């Protein structure tokens, strides 16, 4: 593999890890955070030659740091929280524990995106100083450091991520067959007349952030998490599938009418309606012996929701 392919692969796997951590945290699955600490301990040791150990300093749920290398005098906190309050809390715990006696540098590694912070430095004037610019890393900053590694080290990093992060290749799993069958089944469904009060022009922002505001975070997380795995496959299937314009229009009309009825059945709850649609689509596709991928079905329906073919907006709501 060349350098670009290796970096593309590293970005792919770290993106999957980021989304996985975010979704588990949304469900309050705290074990994922402990797993992430050990995962990054070994990854950072491999990439940068550290001798980090997973340590417990201060009390549980109030630890100043997760990882420490006393020989190279660097301490690292691994977190999925990017707010300045978390960084200040980490720095304060580090200072309170007098950990600057063991470590010269404190790094906060965010499994996600680093924000723009108003402060540049924490501490100073006799108190341990931490550079927010240089020592708060999001995955983008981590990747910038990985980009400077030698080719042979990139190979080691790629192999580590490939072995440690579970992900299925679309063609090896059943995503392609599932999506092709899904489109075939839905496009052959009986089409009714579109209701007069349904808007035909897309308005995803008005739908997700306004109409379904109470469910917006759930819908966005579902789309983001599944897009990492199924987005490219759906684009490929959509481009290659032998579906004419008329058949695709029929599919969209069916989804519009059917999803609107399901949403009414579920008292306007899009989460419950989405689950109901996934179940009924799986039933339409067959008896399950083909091993159709339910998550691929879910992603397709959410993608159509974003495109406003599922749970269509009503004109009356936008007068």
C-alpha positions in Angstrom: 0.0 0.0 0.0 1.2 3.5 -0.7 1.3 6.4 1.8 -2.1 7.8 0.7 -3.8 4.4 0.9 -2.4 3.8 4.4 -3.5 7.3 5.6 -7.0 6.7 4.1 -7.2 3.4 5.9 -6.1 5.0 9.2 -8.7 7.8 8.8 -11.4 5.2 8.0 -10.8 3.2 11.1 -10.4 6.1 13.5 -13.7 7.5 12.1 -15.4 4.2 12.9 -14.0 4.3 16.4 -15.1 7.9 17.0 -18.7 7.1 15.9 -18.8 3.9 18.0 -17.7 5.8 21.1 -20.3 8.6 20.5 -23.1 6.1 20.0 -22.2 4.0 23.1 -21.9 7.1 25.2 -25.4 8.3 24.0 -26.7 5.0 25.4 -24.7 5.5 28.6 -22.5 2.4 27.9 -19.5 3.5 30.0 -17.4 0.4 29.3 -16.5 1.8 25.9 -14.4 4.5 27.6 -12.3 2.0 29.4 -11.8 0.0 26.2 -10.8 3.3 24.4 -8.1 4.1 27.0 -6.4 0.7 26.5 -6.8 1.0 22.8 -5.2 4.4 22.6 -2.5 3.4 25.1 -1.2 0.7 22.7 -1.8 2.8 19.6 0.1 5.8 20.9 2.9 3.6 22.2 3.2 2.0 18.7 2.9 5.3 16.8 5.1 7.6 18.9 7.3 5.3 20.9 5.8 6.1 24.3 5.7 3.7 27.2 2.3 4.7 28.4 0.6 2.6 31.1 -3.1 2.8 32.0 -3.2 4.2 35.5 -5.8 5.3 38.0 -5.0 8.6 39.6 -7.3 10.5 41.9 -10.7 8.8 42.4 -13.0 7.0 40.0 -15.0 9.4 37.8 -12.6 12.2 38.9 -9.3 11.0 37.5 -6.8 13.5 36.3 -5.2 11.3 33.8 -5.7 7.9 32.2 -2.3 7.1 30.7 1.2 7.9 31.9 4.8 7.4 30.8 7.0 8.4 33.7 10.2 7.8 31.7 9.3 10.3 28.9 7.3 12.3 31.5 4.1 12.6 29.5 0.5 12.1 30.8 -2.6 11.7 28.7 -6.3 12.0 29.4 -8.5 10.1 26.8 -12.0 11.6 26.6 -15.0 11.9 24.2 -15.9 15.2 25.9 -14.5 18.3 24.1 -15.8 21.1 26.3 -13.4 23.5 28.0 -14.8 22.5 31.4 -13.5 18.9 30.9 -10.0 20.2 30.0 -10.0 22.6 33.0 -11.1 19.7 35.3 -8.3 17.5 34.0 -5.7 20.3 34.5 -7.1 21.1 38.0 -6.9 17.4 39.0 -3.4 17.1 37.6 -2.3 20.1 39.6 -4.1 19.0 42.8 -2.5 15.6 42.6 1.0 17.2 42.3 1.5 15.1 39.1 3.8 17.7 37.7 6.4 16.0 39.9 6.2 12.9 37.6 5.2 14.5 34.3 6.3 17.5 32.3 3.5 17.4 29.8 -0.2 16.9 30.0 -2.2 16.0 26.9 -6.0 15.7 26.5 -6.9 13.4 23.6 -10.4 13.9 22.4 -12.0 11.1 20.5 -13.7 13.5 18.2 -13.3 17.1 17.1 -11.3 19.7 19.0 -13.3 22.9 19.6 -12.1 26.5 19.2 -11.2 27.6 22.8 -10.9 31.2 23.9 -8.0 30.4 26.2 -4.5 29.4 25.0 -2.9 28.3 28.3 -4.1 26.9 31.6 -2.0 27.6 34.6 1.2 29.7 34.7 2.6 32.0 37.4 4.0 29.2 39.4 1.2 26.7 38.5 1.8 23.9 36.0 1.2 25.3 32.5 -0.7 23.4 29.8 -0.9 24.6 26.2 -4.4 24.2 24.9 -3.1 24.9 21.4 -0.5 22.2 21.4 -1.6 19.7 24.1 -5.3 19.3 23.4 -5.7 16.9 20.5 -8.8 16.0 18.5 -8.5 13.2 16.0 -7.6 15.8 13.4 -4.5 16.9 15.4 -3.7 13.2 16.1 -3.8 12.5 12.3 -1.5 15.4 11.6 1.1 13.8 13.9 0.6 10.4 12.3 1.0 12.0 8.8 4.7 12.8 9.8 5.5 9.2 10.6 7.8 7.0 8.4 6.1 4.7 5.9 7.0 1.6 7.8 5.5 3.1 11.0 2.3 3.9 9.0 2.1 0.3 8.0 2.3 -0.8 11.7 -0.4 1.8 12.6 -2.7 0.6 9.8 -2.3 -3.0 10.7 -3.0 -2.3 14.4 -6.2 -0.4 13.6 -7.2 -3.0 11.0 -6.8 -5.8 13.6 -8.4 -3.9 16.5 -11.4 -2.2 15.0 -14.2 -4.5 13.8 -15.7 -3.5 10.5 -17.2 -5.5 7.7 -16.3 -5.0 4.1 -19.6 -4.2 2.2 -19.1 -6.9 -0.4 -18.2 -9.5 2.1 -21.2 -8.8 4.2 -24.6 -8.6 2.6 -25.1 -4.8 2.2 -25.1 -4.8 -1.6 -27.6 -7.6 -1.9 -29.7 -6.1 0.9 -30.0 -2.7 -0.7 -30.6 -4.1 -4.2 -33.4 -6.3 -2.8 -34.8 -3.4 -0.8 -35.0 -1.1 -3.8 -36.6 -3.8 -5.8 -39.3 -4.7 -3.3 -40.2 -1.1 -2.5 -40.3 0.0 -6.1 -42.7 -2.8 -6.9 -45.1 -1.9 -4.1 -48.6 -0.6 -4.8 -48.6 3.1 -5.1 -51.4 5.3 -3.9 -52.2 9.0 -4.7 -50.0 11.5 -2.8 -52.0 13.4 -0.3 -52.7 17.1 -1.1 -51.2 18.4 2.1 -47.8 16.7 1.6 -44.9 18.9 0.4 -42.9 17.5 -2.5 -40.0 19.9 -2.1 -37.2 18.8 0.3 -36.8 20.6 3.6 -34.5 18.4 5.8 -33.5 21.2 8.2 -37.2 22.1 8.8 -37.9 18.5 9.4 -35.0 17.3 11.5 -34.3 20.5 13.5 -37.8 21.9 13.8 -40.5 19.3 13.3 -38.6 16.5 15.0 -36.5 18.7 17.3 -37.0 16.4 20.3 -35.6 13.5 18.2 -33.0 15.4 16.2 -30.0 14.1 18.1 -31.1 10.5 17.7 -31.8 10.8 14.0 -28.5 12.6 13.4 -26.5 10.0 15.4 -28.2 7.2 13.5 -27.4 8.7 10.1 -23.8 9.6 11.0 -23.0 6.3 12.6 -24.5 4.2 9.8 -23.2 6.4 7.0 -19.6 5.5 7.9 -20.4 1.8 7.1 -23.1 2.0 4.4 -22.8 5.4 2.7 -20.4 4.4 0.0 -22.3 1.2 -0.7 -25.6 2.9 -1.1 -24.1 5.4 -3.5 -22.6 2.6 -5.6 -25.8 0.6 -5.6 -27.9 3.7 -6.5 -25.5 4.4 -9.4 -25.4 0.9 -10.7 -28.9 -0.5 -10.0 -31.0 -0.9 -13.2 -33.8 1.4 -12.1 -35.5 3.8 -14.5 -36.7 7.2 -13.6 -40.4 6.1 -13.6 -39.6 3.2 -11.2 -37.6 5.5 -8.9 -40.4 8.0 -8.8 -42.9 5.3 -8.0 -40.6 4.2 -5.1 -40.4 7.7 -3.7 -44.2 8.1 -3.9 -44.7 4.8 -2.1 -42.3 5.7 0.6 -43.9 9.1 1.1 -47.4 7.7 1.5 -46.5 4.6 3.5 -44.1 6.3 5.9 -46.7 9.0 6.5 -49.3 6.4 7.5 -46.8 4.6 9.8 -45.9 7.9 11.5 -49.6 8.5 12.2 -50.0 5.0 13.6 -47.1 5.8 15.9 -48.6 9.1 17.1 -46.0 11.2 15.4 -43.0 9.5 17.1 -40.3 9.2 14.3 -38.1 6.8 16.4 -41.0 4.3 16.9 -42.1 4.8 13.3 -38.6 4.2 12.0 -38.4 0.9 14.0 -41.8 -0.1 12.7 -40.8 0.5 9.1 -37.5 -1.4 9.4 -39.4 -4.4 10.8 -42.0 -4.3 8.0 -39.5 -3.8 5.3 -37.5 -6.9 6.5 -40.8 -8.9 6.4 -41.4 -7.7 2.8 -38.0 -8.7 1.7 -38.4 -12.4 2.5 -38.2 -15.1 5.1 -34.7 -14.2 6.3 -32.8 -17.1 4.7 -30.8 -14.7 2.5 -29.4 -13.1 5.6 -30.4 -9.5 4.7 -28.7 -6.8 6.7 -31.2 -4.9 8.9 -28.7 -2.1 9.6 -28.5 -1.5 5.8 -32.3 -1.2 5.7 -32.2 1.2 8.6 -29.6 3.4 6.9 -31.6 3.5 3.6 -34.7 4.6 5.4 -32.9 7.3 7.3 -31.2 8.5 4.1 -34.6 8.8 2.5 -35.8 10.6 5.6 -33.1 13.2 5.1 -34.1 13.5 1.5 -37.7 14.0 2.7 -39.2 10.9 1.0 -39.8 9.4 4.5 -42.1 11.2 7.0 -42.8 14.0 4.5 -43.5 17.5 5.7 -47.0 18.9 5.4 -47.9 22.2 3.8 -50.1 23.2 6.7 -47.1 23.2 9.0 -45.3 25.8 6.8 -48.0 28.3 6.0 
